[in-house]
Amino acid sequence: MINSLQYRVEKDGKERVLYIDAKNYPNIATIEDDGNIMSYVLNIMLREPNLNTIYIDQDDLISYYKDTINILWSFLDVYLKIKDNIQKAYTNYISKQNNVFLEEYNKVISSLDKDYLRDPIGVYVYIRRLKRRVLHIIKNNPNLESDAKDLISLIDNFLILFESQPIYKYIKPFLIGYKLGNRNIYKRLFIADIKPKVFDTKFFVRIGEEYHVVESYKLDKYTDVFILKNPEETVYRYYIYPEEYRVFFEETFLLTKAREILLQYEPKREDYLDIERLREIYNNILDNLILKLSSVYNINLKRDSYDILKSILIRNTIGFGIIEKFAEDERLEDLFVNPPPGIEPISLQHSSYEMCITNVIPNRKEVESWATKLRLISGRPFDEANPVLDTDLEVGNSISLRVAAIHPPLSVDGISYIFRRHRSRPWTLPLFIYHKMLNPLAAGLLSFLVANGRTLLIAGTRGSGKTSLLTALMLELQKKVRIITIEDTLEIPGDYFRKLGYNLVSLKVRSPFSLQSSEMSPEDGIRVSLRMGDSAIIVGEVRSREAQTLYEAMRVGALANAVMGTIHAESPYGVFDRVVNDLKVPATSFKATDIIVIVNPIRDPSGMKKYRRVLRITEVRKFWEEDPLKEKGFVDLMIYDADKDNLEPTLNLINGDSDVLKSVASRIRYLSKSWERVWRMIETNGDAKQQLVDIAVKESRIDILEADFVSKYNEMYYKYIEDSLKEYNEINKEFILDSLKKWTYRVLK
């Protein structure tokens, strides 16, 4: 039977892969089921010691990865160390033909030499039991002890080596009553990944006994996620089992045939310009194709099977494979695909468990196919001459991802990706209050500033929540205000804002990292927006020469509504340094910034968990010349208190010592010359949002903190302010909150 097997070892990047052709092998060709296959693989490993992956090609592709190879090396380590002892024992055996234990000697040598590589656990159990019999004989016949000395030494040497292997502690509990020849223990140790040959992604299937399941949940009807934790590790494991694991032999056969036909109709570059239409076309093609193939090969499929096969084929032909399944997880923040391909598992940032290592390893072919598709979809170059690609991607059910990719030679070991998942719905200030990113007073202050046309920059590190806060503040603009967004990668969910009734225009401009592109430059995009009439301008990220154009417009008063953007910095002075020194905006123009909001993650004392928080809300004063830090141009209105885990108002805010707020008040007749009225307005803003949070918690309706409800709630809030002014000639907080509360409960009914 072994003669029907053939193998080759190939190099895939830095990975060495063993391919075994078992198409003519009469039995199931898995290491765990068949001792001949196990022996065949172990003998190859003796000649080819640096393998990363083992593929056995039979009807399906049987795959083994790092965990399995490490266990196999545990068995081989014993064999290599005992090999010299076997040779010496054989020499002694020949010279001891008159030894009483000659038969036992022969059995031990034969088991170690001929049977061990087929069944190392079985040989261990057999030899341990044989030793017990020999010791029993010696106990009854002490004069035979000298005859057994060399035999016992050989046995003990083997047993000590075997039991010293780390894998032994997992094997030991299953050895009681073990029947020789039974391979159930191997089925626990080695769980092959058996999948259609058309797919390249590696999955670790087996969950080690050292891990316990912290949480499990479904991403969709056919995809399961398990969160695992080993007490001795600081990171969690994220194991995903997509619909590929719900296909059986007949479905696998259809997948292979359908894939062969689809490959004849490879999409052209222009097809990727409308990826949604391309998916719709493939979906229609597959409806007919799967139906026809199932008829031709007389395979009866259930409705669910049709859906599963279509999803798998679309993802693994024109789509992004397993990336699309990860993207369905709303708790996913970032997905990291690190080189070298075929070796490093994908890792991710999870909203509940932070950094997790997954059970998925994409190979080089798959990683390179993603790069090709990103070039076609984005229309941007991505190669050795242009090694950085920053673009946006829509997958599956309109899930938006931001992609940052790095190509060799900048990324030394291969292409590297970071996929950032955008929330399908905008964040809201009530949601942030619920998650303690900020408190009601801060939410009320920011809402007041945005609604009254101030200029805000939201600063923080990558992944700190800058864009999330930006979209939440956009919801504080009244729907009568026209909004223009300017981004090089589309992170702001413009379609969702339009669905909510906002008058929003999205402008997509060229990334500063692109050396060649037909897209408009960011600075030209801002100039175009200024010609589009009176609008609030939202700049996704201020990071290039567009900053000069933006500040020039703000300084000469070309903008009448709110201007907001995000920028990478960790302090108000860091924002000044970035804008003035890096982006070359004149220091005097920087004064057009009214408010700087600093957001960053904080960690708990263990360092294991982090939380997003607004750390500072700082006003930029106008009466300084060169350095706002030295000349007291920065005035904090609110500062985060770590002991209280709360954003506290400063005396400047409490006492009304704010030029920006005074400027706002001076333009509103009701607020002018009365700090108490300004404070009451801010306080009412915040209390209204806290009231919604309280209702959501009390009624177990966290969904009302989402943008759909909050946008309506905000509109009603402004209506009740107007009613309050008409009826009471002032901001009557009790009237406004009570009216909002009654309206909310009416809607919830």
Backbone hydrogen bonds, N-H to C=O, Kabsch-Sander energy under -0.5 kcal/mol:
donor,donor_aa,acceptor,acceptor_aa,energy
4,S,1,M,-1.7
5,L,2,I,-2.1
6,Q,21,D,-1.3
8,R,19,Y,-2.1
10,E,17,V,-2.6
12,D,10,E,-0.6
12,D,15,E,-3.4
13,G,11,K,-0.6
15,E,12,D,-1.9
17,V,10,E,-3.2
17,V,15,E,-0.6
18,L,53,T,-2.7
19,Y,8,R,-3.0
19,Y,17,V,-0.6
20,I,18,L,-0.5
20,I,55,Y,-2.9
21,D,6,Q,-3.4
21,D,19,Y,-0.5
22,A,20,I,-0.9
22,A,57,D,-2.4
25,Y,22,A,-1.4
30,T,28,I,-1.8
34,D,30,T,-2.0
35,G,33,D,-0.5
38,M,34,D,-2.0
39,S,35,G,-2.6
40,Y,36,N,-2.3
41,V,37,I,-2.6
42,L,38,M,-2.5
43,N,39,S,-2.3
44,I,40,Y,-1.7
45,M,41,V,-2.4
46,L,42,L,-1.4
47,R,43,N,-0.9
47,R,44,I,-0.7
48,E,44,I,-2.8
51,L,49,P,-0.6
52,N,16,R,-3.3
53,T,16,R,-1.4
54,I,64,Y,-2.5
55,Y,18,L,-3.6
56,I,62,I,-3.4
57,D,20,I,-3.2
57,D,55,Y,-0.6
58,Q,56,I,-0.9
58,Q,60,D,-2.6
61,L,195,K,-2.5
62,I,56,I,-3.0
62,I,60,D,-0.7
63,S,61,L,-0.6
63,S,193,D,-2.0
64,Y,54,I,-2.7
69,I,65,Y,-2.3
70,N,66,K,-2.5
71,I,67,D,-1.8
72,L,68,T,-2.5
73,W,69,I,-2.0
74,S,70,N,-1.3
75,F,71,I,-1.7
76,L,72,L,-2.4
77,D,73,W,-2.5
78,V,74,S,-1.3
79,Y,75,F,-1.8
80,L,76,L,-3.0
81,K,77,D,-1.7
82,I,78,V,-1.8
83,K,79,Y,-1.1
86,I,82,I,-2.0
87,Q,83,K,-1.8
88,K,84,D,-2.3
89,A,85,N,-2.7
90,Y,86,I,-2.2
91,T,87,Q,-1.8
92,N,88,K,-2.4
93,Y,89,A,-2.5
94,I,90,Y,-1.9
95,S,91,T,-1.5
96,K,92,N,-0.8
96,K,93,Y,-0.8
99,N,96,K,-1.8
102,L,99,N,-1.4
105,Y,101,F,-2.9
106,N,102,L,-2.3
107,K,103,E,-2.2
108,V,104,E,-2.5
109,I,105,Y,-2.3
110,S,106,N,-2.6
111,S,107,K,-2.6
112,L,108,V,-2.5
113,D,109,I,-2.6
114,K,110,S,-2.9
115,D,110,S,-1.0
115,D,111,S,-0.9
116,Y,111,S,-1.6
118,R,115,D,-0.9
119,D,115,D,-2.1
123,V,119,D,-2.4
124,Y,120,P,-2.1
125,V,121,I,-2.5
126,Y,122,G,-2.5
127,I,123,V,-2.6
128,R,124,Y,-2.3
129,R,125,V,-2.2
130,L,126,Y,-2.2
131,K,127,I,-2.3
132,R,128,R,-1.5
133,R,129,R,-1.8
134,V,130,L,-2.3
135,L,131,K,-2.7
136,H,132,R,-1.8
137,I,133,R,-2.1
138,I,134,V,-2.4
139,K,135,L,-2.3
140,N,136,H,-1.5
141,N,137,I,-1.4
144,L,141,N,-2.4
145,E,142,P,-1.8
148,A,144,L,-1.3
149,K,145,E,-0.6
149,K,146,S,-0.7
152,I,148,A,-3.1
153,S,149,K,-2.1
154,L,150,D,-2.2
155,I,151,L,-2.5
156,D,152,I,-3.1
157,N,153,S,-2.3
158,F,154,L,-1.8
159,L,155,I,-2.9
160,I,156,D,-2.9
161,L,157,N,-1.8
162,F,158,F,-2.7
163,E,159,L,-2.6
164,S,160,I,-1.1
165,Q,162,F,-1.2
168,Y,165,Q,-1.9
169,K,166,P,-0.9
170,Y,167,I,-1.2
171,I,167,I,-1.3
172,K,168,Y,-2.9
174,F,171,I,-2.1
175,L,172,K,-1.8
178,Y,175,L,-1.9
180,L,178,Y,-0.6
182,N,179,K,-2.2
187,K,183,R,-1.5
188,R,184,N,-1.1
188,R,185,I,-0.6
189,L,185,I,-2.0
190,F,186,Y,-3.6
191,I,189,L,-0.6
192,A,190,F,-0.7
193,D,63,S,-2.4
194,I,192,A,-1.0
195,K,61,L,-1.7
195,K,193,D,-0.6
199,F,196,P,-1.5
202,K,361,I,-2.5
204,F,359,N,-3.0
205,V,203,F,-0.7
208,G,206,R,-0.7
211,Y,208,G,-1.8
212,H,229,K,-2.0
214,V,212,H,-0.6
214,V,227,I,-3.1
215,E,227,I,-1.3
217,Y,225,V,-2.1
219,L,223,T,-2.4
220,D,223,T,-1.0
223,T,220,D,-0.7
224,D,241,Y,-2.0
225,V,217,Y,-2.7
226,F,239,Y,-2.8
227,I,215,E,-3.5
228,L,226,F,-0.6
228,L,237,R,-3.0
229,K,212,H,-1.9
233,E,230,N,-2.7
236,Y,355,M,-1.2
237,R,228,L,-2.6
238,Y,357,I,-2.5
239,Y,226,F,-2.9
239,Y,237,R,-0.6
240,I,238,Y,-0.6
241,Y,224,D,-2.9
245,Y,242,P,-1.9
246,R,243,E,-2.4
247,V,244,E,-1.0
252,T,248,F,-3.0
253,F,249,F,-2.3
254,L,250,E,-2.0
255,L,251,E,-2.6
256,T,252,T,-2.3
257,K,253,F,-2.1
258,A,254,L,-3.0
259,R,255,L,-2.6
260,E,256,T,-2.0
261,I,257,K,-1.6
262,L,258,A,-2.6
263,L,259,R,-2.1
264,Q,261,I,-1.3
265,Y,262,L,-2.1
266,E,263,L,-0.6
271,D,268,K,-0.8
272,Y,268,K,-0.9
272,Y,269,R,-0.9
273,L,270,E,-1.1
274,D,271,D,-1.1
275,I,272,Y,-0.6
278,L,274,D,-2.1
279,R,275,I,-2.3
280,E,276,E,-2.0
281,I,277,R,-2.5
282,Y,278,L,-2.4
283,N,279,R,-2.4
284,N,280,E,-2.0
285,I,281,I,-2.5
286,L,282,Y,-2.7
287,D,283,N,-1.6
288,N,284,N,-1.4
289,L,285,I,-2.7
290,I,286,L,-2.6
291,L,287,D,-1.2
292,K,288,N,-2.4
293,L,289,L,-2.7
294,S,290,I,-2.6
295,S,291,L,-1.5
296,V,292,K,-2.7
297,Y,293,L,-2.5
298,N,295,S,-0.9
299,I,294,S,-3.1
300,N,298,N,-0.5
301,L,299,I,-0.6
306,Y,302,K,-1.5
307,D,303,R,-1.8
308,I,304,D,-2.5
309,L,305,S,-2.6
310,K,306,Y,-2.4
311,S,307,D,-2.3
312,I,308,I,-2.5
313,L,309,L,-2.4
314,I,310,K,-2.6
315,R,311,S,-2.3
316,N,312,I,-1.9
317,T,314,I,-1.0
318,I,314,I,-0.8
319,G,314,I,-1.7
321,G,315,R,-2.8
323,I,320,F,-1.8
324,E,321,G,-1.1
325,K,321,G,-0.6
326,F,322,I,-2.3
327,A,323,I,-2.2
328,E,324,E,-0.6
328,E,325,K,-1.0
329,D,326,F,-2.0
330,E,328,E,-0.8
332,L,329,D,-1.8
333,E,349,Q,-2.8
334,D,349,Q,-0.9
335,L,419,F,-2.4
336,F,347,S,-3.4
337,V,335,L,-0.5
337,V,417,Y,-2.4
338,N,336,F,-0.7
342,G,362,P,-2.5
343,I,340,P,-1.3
344,E,340,P,-1.7
346,I,360,V,-2.9
347,S,336,F,-2.1
348,L,356,C,-2.4
349,Q,334,D,-2.9
350,H,348,L,-0.6
350,H,354,E,-2.7
351,S,331,R,-2.8
354,E,350,H,-1.8
356,C,348,L,-2.9
357,I,236,Y,-2.3
358,T,346,I,-2.5
359,N,238,Y,-1.0
361,I,202,K,-2.3
367,V,363,N,-2.4
368,E,364,R,-2.6
369,S,365,K,-1.6
370,W,366,E,-1.8
371,A,367,V,-1.3
372,T,368,E,-1.9
373,K,369,S,-2.2
374,L,370,W,-2.5
375,R,371,A,-2.0
376,L,372,T,-1.9
377,I,373,K,-2.8
378,S,374,L,-2.5
379,G,375,R,-2.0
383,D,386,N,-1.3
389,L,405,A,-2.5
391,T,389,L,-0.5
391,T,403,V,-2.5
393,L,401,L,-2.9
395,V,399,I,-2.6
398,S,396,G,-1.9
399,I,395,V,-2.7
400,S,398,S,-0.5
401,L,393,L,-3.4
402,R,420,R,-2.8
403,V,391,T,-3.3
403,V,401,L,-0.5
404,A,402,R,-0.5
404,A,418,I,-2.4
405,A,389,L,-3.0
405,A,403,V,-0.5
406,I,416,S,-2.5
407,H,387,P,-3.0
410,L,407,H,-1.2
411,S,407,H,-1.1
412,V,410,L,-0.8
414,G,411,S,-1.1
416,S,406,I,-2.3
417,Y,337,V,-2.4
418,I,404,A,-1.9
419,F,335,L,-2.8
420,R,402,R,-3.2
420,R,418,I,-0.6
421,R,333,E,-2.2
421,R,419,F,-0.6
422,H,400,S,-2.7
422,H,420,R,-0.5
432,F,428,T,-2.0
433,I,429,L,-2.3
434,Y,430,P,-2.4
435,H,431,L,-2.0
436,K,433,I,-1.2
437,M,432,F,-2.4
438,L,432,F,-0.8
443,A,439,N,-2.4
444,G,440,P,-2.8
445,L,441,L,-2.5
446,L,442,A,-2.7
447,S,443,A,-2.4
448,F,444,G,-2.1
449,L,445,L,-2.2
450,V,446,L,-2.5
451,A,447,S,-2.7
452,N,448,F,-1.0
453,G,450,V,-1.7
454,R,449,L,-2.1
456,L,454,R,-0.6
456,L,563,V,-2.7
457,L,595,I,-2.2
458,I,565,G,-2.8
459,A,457,L,-0.6
459,A,597,V,-3.3
460,G,567,I,-1.3
464,S,461,T,-1.6
469,L,465,G,-2.3
470,L,466,K,-2.3
471,T,467,T,-2.4
472,A,468,S,-1.8
473,L,469,L,-2.3
474,M,470,L,-1.6
475,L,471,T,-1.1
476,E,473,L,-1.3
477,L,474,M,-1.5
481,V,478,Q,-2.2
483,I,503,N,-3.0
484,I,536,A,-2.9
485,T,505,V,-2.6
486,I,538,I,-2.7
487,E,507,L,-2.4
491,E,489,T,-1.4
494,G,492,I,-2.4
497,F,493,P,-1.9
498,R,494,G,-2.4
499,K,495,D,-2.1
500,L,496,Y,-1.6
501,G,498,R,-1.3
502,Y,497,F,-2.4
503,N,479,K,-0.5
504,L,502,Y,-1.3
505,V,483,I,-2.7
507,L,485,T,-3.1
507,L,505,V,-0.5
509,V,487,E,-2.7
509,V,507,L,-0.6
510,R,520,M,-3.8
514,S,511,S,-1.5
525,G,521,S,-2.2
526,I,522,P,-2.0
527,R,523,E,-1.9
528,V,524,D,-2.5
529,S,525,G,-2.1
530,L,526,I,-1.8
531,R,527,R,-0.9
531,R,528,V,-0.9
532,M,529,S,-1.2
533,G,530,L,-0.5
535,S,533,G,-0.6
536,A,482,R,-3.3
537,I,562,A,-1.7
538,I,484,I,-3.0
538,I,536,A,-0.5
539,V,537,I,-0.5
539,V,564,M,-2.9
540,G,486,I,-2.6
540,G,538,I,-0.7
542,V,566,T,-3.4
543,R,541,E,-0.9
547,A,544,S,-1.8
548,Q,545,R,-1.1
549,T,545,R,-0.9
550,L,546,E,-2.7
551,Y,547,A,-2.7
552,E,548,Q,-2.0
553,A,549,T,-2.1
554,M,550,L,-2.2
555,R,551,Y,-2.5
556,V,552,E,-1.6
557,G,554,M,-1.0
558,A,553,A,-2.6
561,N,535,S,-0.6
563,V,454,R,-1.4
564,M,537,I,-2.4
565,G,456,L,-1.3
566,T,539,V,-1.1
567,I,458,I,-2.0
569,A,460,G,-0.8
569,A,567,I,-0.8
575,V,571,S,-1.9
576,F,572,P,-2.2
577,D,573,Y,-3.1
578,R,574,G,-2.2
579,V,575,V,-2.9
580,V,576,F,-3.0
581,N,576,F,-0.5
581,N,577,D,-1.5
582,D,577,D,-1.3
583,L,578,R,-2.0
585,V,579,V,-2.1
589,S,586,P,-0.5
590,F,586,P,-1.5
591,K,587,A,-0.6
591,K,588,T,-0.8
592,A,589,S,-2.2
593,T,590,F,-2.3
594,D,455,T,-1.3
595,I,455,T,-2.4
596,I,618,T,-3.0
597,V,457,L,-2.7
598,I,596,I,-0.5
598,I,616,R,-2.6
599,V,459,A,-3.1
599,V,597,V,-0.6
600,N,613,R,-2.3
602,I,611,Y,-3.1
604,D,609,K,-2.1
607,G,604,D,-1.9
611,Y,602,I,-3.1
613,R,600,N,-1.8
614,V,437,M,-2.7
615,L,598,I,-3.0
615,L,613,R,-0.6
616,R,598,I,-1.3
617,I,638,M,-2.2
618,T,596,I,-2.9
619,E,635,V,-3.3
620,V,594,D,-2.5
621,R,619,E,-0.7
621,R,633,G,-3.6
624,W,622,K,-1.2
631,E,627,D,-2.4
632,K,629,L,-0.8
633,G,628,P,-4.2
634,F,628,P,-0.9
635,V,619,E,-2.5
635,V,633,G,-0.5
637,L,617,I,-3.2
638,M,617,I,-1.6
639,I,648,E,-2.6
640,Y,615,L,-2.6
641,D,646,N,-3.4
642,A,640,Y,-0.7
645,D,641,D,-1.3
646,N,641,D,-1.7
648,E,639,I,-2.9
648,E,646,N,-0.8
650,T,637,L,-2.4
654,I,650,T,-2.5
655,N,651,L,-2.8
656,G,653,L,-1.0
657,D,652,N,-2.7
658,S,656,G,-2.0
662,K,658,S,-2.2
663,S,659,D,-2.2
664,V,660,V,-2.2
665,A,661,L,-2.6
666,S,662,K,-2.1
667,R,663,S,-0.6
667,R,664,V,-1.3
668,I,665,A,-1.5
669,R,667,R,-0.5
671,L,668,I,-0.7
672,S,668,I,-2.2
674,S,671,L,-1.6
678,V,674,S,-1.5
679,W,675,W,-2.9
680,R,676,E,-2.5
681,M,677,R,-2.2
682,I,678,V,-2.4
683,E,679,W,-3.1
684,T,680,R,-2.6
685,N,681,M,-2.2
686,G,682,I,-2.2
687,D,683,E,-2.8
688,A,684,T,-2.3
689,K,685,N,-1.4
690,Q,686,G,-2.4
691,Q,687,D,-2.6
692,L,688,A,-1.5
693,V,689,K,-1.9
694,D,690,Q,-2.7
695,I,691,Q,-2.3
696,A,692,L,-2.4
697,V,693,V,-2.3
698,K,694,D,-2.6
699,E,695,I,-2.7
700,S,697,V,-0.8
701,R,696,A,-2.9
704,I,701,R,-1.9
705,L,702,I,-1.9
706,E,703,D,-1.6
707,A,426,P,-0.6
710,V,706,E,-2.6
711,S,707,A,-2.5
712,K,708,D,-0.8
713,Y,709,F,-2.7
714,N,710,V,-2.8
715,E,711,S,-1.5
716,M,712,K,-2.3
717,Y,713,Y,-2.1
718,Y,714,N,-2.0
719,K,715,E,-1.7
720,Y,716,M,-2.6
721,I,717,Y,-1.8
722,E,718,Y,-2.0
723,D,719,K,-2.4
724,S,720,Y,-2.3
725,L,721,I,-2.4
726,K,722,E,-2.0
727,E,723,D,-2.6
728,Y,724,S,-3.4
729,N,724,S,-0.7
729,N,725,L,-1.0
730,E,724,S,-0.8
732,N,730,E,-1.2
733,K,731,I,-1.1
736,I,732,N,-2.5
737,L,733,K,-2.8
738,D,734,E,-2.4
739,S,735,F,-2.5
740,L,736,I,-2.5
741,K,737,L,-2.5
742,K,738,D,-2.4
743,W,739,S,-2.4
744,T,740,L,-2.6
745,Y,741,K,-2.3
746,R,742,K,-2.1
747,V,743,W,-2.2
748,L,744,T,-2.3
749,K,745,Y,-1.5
